Amino acid sequence: MLPMLHKHTLITAALLASLSLTACGKKKDVIAAPPDATEQGQQKNSDTNGQIGGGLPDPNSKEDTLPPVPGPIPDNGSKTQTPPKTQPAPVPGQNQKPPAPPAPTAPSQPKPTTPPVVDTRPAPAPGSNQLPPDYRSNEPGNATRDNLTKRMTGGVTADGLVYTSSSTDDLLNYLRARNEKVSYETRRLNVEAASSVLSAKMTVDGLSGDAVVTLKVLEGGDVKVYNVAGSAANEGAASVLRSVRAGNGEKSTGSRSLEGTLKCVDLDGGCENTFVRLKIGSTGSSAIINIVFRNSVADLYFHLPGQNSDNPEYLRMKDFIVNTIKGVNTTEKIKTVRMSSWEVVNGRSGVALSMKGANNELLAFAGPLLAPEAGTGVNITMSRIAKDQEDTLDLVSLENTKLNYANWIGDARMVANNGLGQVRLALKMRKRGSYAQDQFAVTFMRRIKPIVDLTDDNLK
């Protein structure tokens, strides 16, 4: 009998020890520290990858988009204050060490409402990126030259391509460096506003000098249109731009206030290079958007294949090009070539390239000004432009633009951009019957004009 009782006593002791270990394990799970809220926020925002495309907050939203005011927050009984978290009470009888005090954390900065869109490195100092002494703006081989320093807006895409300028001057570098001198919050608002600009356009009436600037801005997930107008007459000081209801064929749909100035910055007093400074938003949440517009004559260099098909459309196009190269006295040749660009500081940039023949045939293409950070090779699809800008301003002209040659092009791609005003396009003829789709390339080279000395006074 006694051995049997001793056996039951051992079994009972083993069960109690097992239960005690299980209870201790559960207790440790209950009081484990929750994951750090800062780490959660970083994981949540880790999918931005420097992607450009963030927009402004919805101006009609009731949610406060302004950053918190620095300093202690007064206890005014607001319902938005979060009560402190409490730790569960320890189980009586357990010899547990008190939880370690939380490590002090630095005050968190207000997080931007849009993904980061600019290079985190500081902008190059104006004049620090000197071009090689043998660089020539009209040498087509420079379009694919790798040892050149690009002029960049500061905007980047999710796959690492950079938005560039289309000239050799330091205007973008100067404006980027100037924005870095302001406070953190002002800089954040400026970058947020710059990244929200999807496109920009400026037209100038050749007779009156009236200028209209049109922006397409991403706001609250929607694209809004803003128009401002003023004068492009270069009389020294910058001219005032004010909001208008419509311009450039676009009706204004944005509700934020927008005003600014326009300054022609050509050294010879012309206006091929224009600096536009815009203030968007109301006082307290306003931001500055800096845009550089360039519109000038360009030189061409054609790259024609040694062999081609007998496609009559390509043969006609080839004659059009050869007549231009040889300067034949005929209307079947190119008469004017233009290169127009818009460049948002810390944002996007785009270019329009046009060739117009003496026969009024227009070959024009537009697309983003993108390039790899190192090298010049890209593969960017270009869209065709169906109207010449000069036609929209010349109301008495009886000569309409023709698009026969443009319709023969089946595909247009930007294959090189040196970020200094040279862009190469690869053009492929459309598919026709059993003919091969002939391909050729053309390099556009801006005729660069010097600009004024880069000082704050010269840009006012």
C-alpha positions in Angstrom: 0.0 0.0 0.0 2.8 2.4 0.9 4.7 1.9 -2.4 1.4 2.6 -4.3 0.9 5.9 -2.3 4.4 7.0 -2.9 3.9 6.4 -6.7 0.8 8.6 -6.7 2.7 11.3 -4.8 5.5 11.4 -7.5 3.0 11.7 -10.3 1.1 14.5 -8.6 4.4 16.5 -8.1 5.3 16.0 -11.8 2.0 17.4 -12.9 2.3 20.5 -10.6 5.8 21.2 -12.0 4.5 21.0 -15.6 1.6 23.4 -14.8 4.0 25.9 -13.2 6.3 25.9 -16.2 3.3 26.4 -18.6 2.1 29.4 -16.5 5.5 31.0 -16.5 5.6 30.7 -20.3 2.3 32.3 -20.8 3.2 35.2 -18.5 6.3 36.0 -20.5 4.2 36.2 -23.7 1.7 38.6 -22.1 4.2 41.2 -20.9 6.5 41.1 -24.0 7.1 44.7 -25.2 5.1 45.7 -28.2 7.0 46.5 -31.5 8.3 50.0 -31.6 5.9 52.4 -33.3 8.7 54.1 -35.2 9.8 50.8 -36.7 6.3 50.1 -37.8 6.1 53.5 -39.5 9.4 52.8 -41.3 8.2 49.5 -42.5 4.9 51.0 -43.7 6.7 53.7 -45.7 9.5 51.5 -47.0 7.9 50.9 -50.4 8.4 54.4 -51.7 11.8 53.7 -53.2 12.4 57.3 -54.1 9.5 57.2 -56.5 8.5 60.5 -58.0 4.8 61.2 -58.5 3.6 62.3 -55.1 0.8 64.9 -55.1 -0.4 67.7 -53.0 -3.1 66.9 -50.4 -6.7 67.5 -51.3 -7.4 71.2 -50.7 -11.0 70.5 -49.9 -10.2 67.9 -47.3 -11.1 68.8 -43.7 -8.0 66.9 -42.4 -5.3 69.3 -41.2 -2.3 68.8 -43.5 -0.1 71.3 -41.7 2.8 70.0 -39.6 2.6 70.2 -35.8 3.9 73.3 -34.2 7.2 72.7 -32.5 7.2 72.8 -28.7 5.1 71.3 -25.9 1.5 70.4 -26.7 -0.9 72.1 -24.2 -3.4 69.8 -22.5 -6.6 71.4 -23.7 -8.8 68.4 -23.3 -8.8 67.6 -27.0 -10.1 64.2 -28.0 -7.3 63.7 -30.4 -4.7 63.1 -27.7 -3.8 59.4 -27.2 -3.9 58.0 -23.7 -0.6 56.4 -22.4 -0.3 52.7 -22.9 -0.4 50.6 -19.6 1.5 47.4 -18.9 -0.5 44.4 -17.6 -0.2 43.8 -13.9 2.3 41.0 -13.0 1.0 37.7 -11.7 1.3 37.6 -7.9 3.9 35.3 -6.5 6.2 35.4 -9.6 9.7 36.7 -9.1 9.9 38.8 -12.3 12.3 41.7 -12.9 10.6 45.0 -13.4 10.4 46.0 -17.1 13.2 48.1 -18.3 12.3 51.8 -18.9 11.8 52.7 -22.6 14.8 54.0 -24.3 14.7 57.8 -25.0 13.8 58.5 -28.6 14.4 61.6 -30.6 11.4 63.8 -31.4 9.9 62.5 -34.6 9.9 64.8 -37.6 6.6 65.4 -39.4 6.4 62.9 -42.2 5.8 64.1 -45.7 2.4 63.3 -47.2 4.1 62.3 -50.5 6.9 59.8 -51.3 10.4 61.3 -51.4 11.1 62.5 -54.9 14.6 64.1 -54.9 18.1 62.9 -54.6 19.2 63.0 -51.0 22.6 64.3 -51.9 23.1 68.1 -51.9 22.9 69.9 -55.2 26.3 70.6 -56.9 27.6 74.2 -56.4 27.1 76.3 -59.5 30.2 76.3 -61.5 31.6 73.1 -59.9 30.6 70.8 -62.8 32.9 72.1 -65.6 32.6 70.6 -69.0 35.7 69.3 -70.8 37.4 71.9 -72.9 36.8 69.9 -76.1 33.0 69.8 -75.6 31.0 71.3 -78.4 27.2 71.7 -78.2 26.8 71.1 -82.0 29.0 67.9 -82.0 26.5 64.9 -82.3 29.0 62.4 -80.8 28.5 64.1 -77.4 25.0 62.7 -77.3 26.4 59.4 -76.3 29.6 60.6 -74.5 29.8 59.1 -71.0 32.3 61.4 -69.3 30.0 64.4 -69.1 28.3 65.8 -66.0 24.6 66.2 -66.6 22.5 69.2 -65.4 19.8 67.5 -63.3 16.5 68.8 -61.8 16.8 66.7 -58.7 13.8 64.5 -59.5 14.2 60.7 -59.8 12.0 57.9 -60.9 11.3 54.6 -59.1 13.7 52.8 -61.4 16.6 55.2 -60.8 16.4 57.4 -63.9 17.0 61.1 -63.3 15.2 64.1 -64.8 17.6 66.4 -66.6 18.0 69.9 -68.0 18.5 70.6 -71.7 21.2 73.1 -71.5 24.8 73.5 -70.2 24.1 76.5 -67.8 24.0 76.2 -64.0 20.5 77.6 -63.5 19.1 74.4 -62.1 22.0 73.8 -59.8 21.7 77.4 -58.5 18.0 77.1 -57.8 18.4 73.7 -56.1 21.2 75.0 -53.9 19.1 78.0 -52.9 16.2 75.8 -51.8 18.6 73.9 -49.5 19.2 77.1 -47.5 15.7 77.4 -46.2 14.3 75.7 -43.1 13.4 72.0 -43.1 9.7 72.5 -43.2 9.8 75.1 -46.0 12.1 72.8 -48.0 9.7 69.9 -47.4 6.7 71.9 -48.6 8.6 73.2 -51.7 9.7 69.6 -52.6 6.2 68.3 -52.1 4.8 71.0 -54.4 7.5 70.5 -57.1 6.9 66.7 -57.2 3.1 67.3 -57.7 3.7 69.1 -61.0 3.0 66.5 -63.8 3.6 68.9 -66.7 4.2 72.6 -67.5 3.7 74.6 -70.7 4.4 78.2 -71.6 3.3 80.0 -74.7 4.2 83.6 -75.7 2.4 85.7 -78.2 5.0 86.9 -80.8 3.2 90.3 -81.3 2.1 91.3 -77.8 4.6 89.4 -75.7 1.8 88.1 -73.5 2.7 84.8 -71.8 0.5 82.0 -70.5 1.8 79.3 -68.2 -0.2 76.1 -67.7 0.4 73.6 -65.0 -1.1 70.1 -64.4 -0.8 69.3 -60.7 -1.7 66.1 -58.8 -3.9 67.0 -55.9 -5.6 64.5 -53.6 -5.3 61.8 -56.3 -6.8 64.1 -59.0 -5.1 66.1 -61.8 -5.9 69.8 -61.5 -5.2 72.5 -64.1 -3.8 75.9 -63.2 -3.3 78.9 -65.6 -1.4 82.1 -64.9 -0.7 84.9 -67.3 1.6 87.9 -67.6 4.1 89.5 -69.9 7.3 88.1 -71.3 8.7 91.5 -72.3 12.2 91.6 -70.9 12.5 95.1 -69.3 14.8 94.2 -66.5 12.6 93.3 -63.6 10.5 90.2 -63.5 6.8 90.5 -64.6 3.9 89.5 -62.5 1.9 86.4 -63.2 -1.7 86.1 -62.0 -4.3 83.4 -62.2 -6.6 83.3 -65.2 -9.6 81.1 -65.9 -8.2 79.4 -69.0 -5.1 79.3 -71.2 -3.3 77.1 -73.7 -6.6 75.4 -74.5 -7.0 74.3 -70.8 -9.7 75.4 -68.4 -8.5 76.1 -64.8 -9.9 73.5 -62.4 -7.6 73.9 -59.3 -8.9 75.7 -56.3 -5.6 76.8 -54.6 -4.3 80.3 -55.0 -1.5 80.6 -57.6 0.6 83.6 -58.4 4.2 84.3 -59.4 6.7 86.1 -61.5 8.4 85.5 -64.9 11.9 86.6 -65.7 13.7 86.4 -69.1 17.3 85.4 -68.3 19.1 85.5 -71.7 22.3 87.6 -71.5 21.5 89.4 -74.8 18.1 90.5 -73.5 16.1 87.7 -75.3 13.7 85.3 -73.8 14.7 81.8 -75.0 15.5 80.9 -71.4 12.8 81.9 -68.9 12.6 81.5 -65.1 9.2 81.2 -63.6 8.7 81.4 -59.8 5.2 80.4 -58.6 3.7 80.5 -55.1 0.9 77.9 -54.6 -1.4 77.7 -51.6 -2.5 80.1 -48.9 -0.4 81.8 -46.2 0.8 79.3 -43.7 0.9 76.3 -46.1 2.2 77.9 -49.3 5.1 76.6 -51.3 7.4 77.8 -54.0 7.6 76.0 -57.4 10.6 77.0 -59.6 10.3 76.2 -63.4 12.8 76.9 -66.2 11.4 77.1 -69.7 13.7 76.9 -72.8 12.6 77.4 -76.4 15.3 77.7 -79.0 16.5 76.8 -82.5 18.3 73.4 -82.7 20.7 71.7 -85.1 20.2 68.3 -86.6 22.3 65.3 -87.4 20.8 62.3 -89.2 22.0 58.7 -88.9 20.7 56.9 -92.1 21.2 53.1 -92.6 23.4 51.9 -95.5 20.7 49.6 -96.8 16.9 50.1 -96.9 13.8 48.6 -98.3 12.0 49.9 -101.4 9.1 51.2 -99.2 8.0 54.3 -101.1 7.2 56.1 -97.9 10.7 55.7 -96.6 12.2 56.6 -99.9 10.2 59.8 -99.8 11.3 60.5 -96.2 14.9 59.8 -97.2 14.8 62.3 -100.0 13.3 64.8 -97.5 16.3 64.3 -95.3 19.0 64.2 -98.0 17.7 67.4 -99.5 18.0 69.1 -96.1 21.6 67.9 -95.7 22.6 69.1 -99.2 20.6 72.3 -99.0 18.8 71.6 -102.2 16.5 74.4 -103.5 13.2 72.7 -103.0 10.3 72.7 -100.6 10.9 69.0 -99.9 13.4 69.8 -97.1 13.4 70.8 -93.4 13.0 74.6 -92.9 12.9 75.0 -89.1 14.0 72.9 -86.1 13.1 73.8 -82.5 13.8 72.3 -79.1 11.5 73.3 -76.2 11.7 72.1 -72.6 10.2 72.6 -69.2 12.3 71.8 -66.1 10.8 71.8 -62.6 13.4 72.3 -59.9 13.3 69.1 -57.7 10.7 67.6 -60.0 10.0 66.4 -63.5 11.2 67.8 -66.9 10.0 67.2 -70.5 11.0 68.1 -74.0 9.3 68.8 -77.3 11.3 68.3 -80.5 10.0 69.6 -83.9 11.1 69.6 -87.5 9.0 71.5 -90.0 9.5 71.4 -93.7 9.2 74.1 -96.3 6.2 72.0 -97.5 4.6 72.5 -94.1 5.1 68.8 -93.1 5.6 68.6 -89.4 7.5 65.9 -87.5 7.3 66.6 -83.8 7.7 64.5 -80.7 7.4 65.0 -77.0 8.4 63.0 -73.9 10.1 63.2 -70.5 13.7 64.3 -70.2 15.1 61.2 -68.5 18.6 59.8 -68.4 20.6 57.3 -66.3 22.8 58.9 -63.6 25.8 57.5 -65.4 25.8 57.3 -69.2 23.3 58.6 -71.7 21.4 55.5 -73.0 17.7 55.3 -72.5 14.6 53.8 -74.1 11.8 56.3 -73.7 8.7 56.1 -75.9 7.9 59.5 -77.4 4.4 60.8 -78.4 3.7 62.6 -81.6 2.6 66.2 -81.6 -0.1 67.0 -84.1 0.0 70.8 -84.1 2.8 73.4 -84.4 2.8 75.9 -81.6 3.3 78.7 -84.1 0.2 77.8 -86.0 -1.9 78.4 -82.8 -0.6 82.0 -82.6 -0.7 83.0 -86.3 -4.4 83.5 -86.8 -4.1 85.0 -90.3 -2.0 82.2 -91.7 -3.5 80.2 -94.6 -0.9 77.5 -94.5 -2.0 74.6 -92.4 0.4 72.1 -90.9 0.5 68.8 -92.7 1.1 65.4 -91.0 1.6 63.0 -93.9 5.2 62.3 -93.0 4.4 62.1 -89.3 1.8 59.4 -90.0 4.5 57.3 -91.8 6.4 57.0 -88.5 5.3 53.9 -86.6 7.5 54.3 -83.5 9.6 57.0 -82.0 11.9 56.5 -79.0 14.5 58.6 -77.2 17.7 56.5 -77.1 20.2 59.0 -75.7 20.1 62.1 -73.6 23.3 63.8 -72.3 21.4 66.2 -70.0 23.2 69.1 -71.7 20.9 69.9 -74.6 21.5 66.9 -76.9 18.9 64.2 -77.5 18.9 61.4 -80.0 15.7 59.8 -81.3 15.3 56.5 -83.1 12.5 56.5 -85.6 10.9 53.4 -87.2 8.6 53.5 -90.3 5.1 52.1 -89.9 4.3 48.6 -91.2 3.3 48.6 -94.8 2.6 45.5 -96.9 5.6 43.2 -97.1 8.2 46.0 -96.8 10.6 46.0 -93.9 10.2 48.7 -91.3 13.2 50.9 -92.1 14.8 52.7 -89.2 16.9 55.8 -88.8 18.0 58.2 -86.0 18.3 61.9 -85.6 20.2 63.9 -83.0 18.8 67.2 -81.8 21.3 69.7 -80.5 20.1 72.9 -78.9 21.8 76.2 -79.9 22.7 77.3 -76.5 22.7 81.0 -75.5 24.5 82.4 -72.5 22.3 83.6 -69.6 22.8 86.3 -67.0 25.1 85.9 -64.0 23.4 83.7 -61.4 22.6 86.1 -58.5 19.4 86.7 -56.5 19.2 90.2 -57.9 19.4 89.0 -61.5 16.5 86.5 -60.9 14.1 89.0 -59.3 
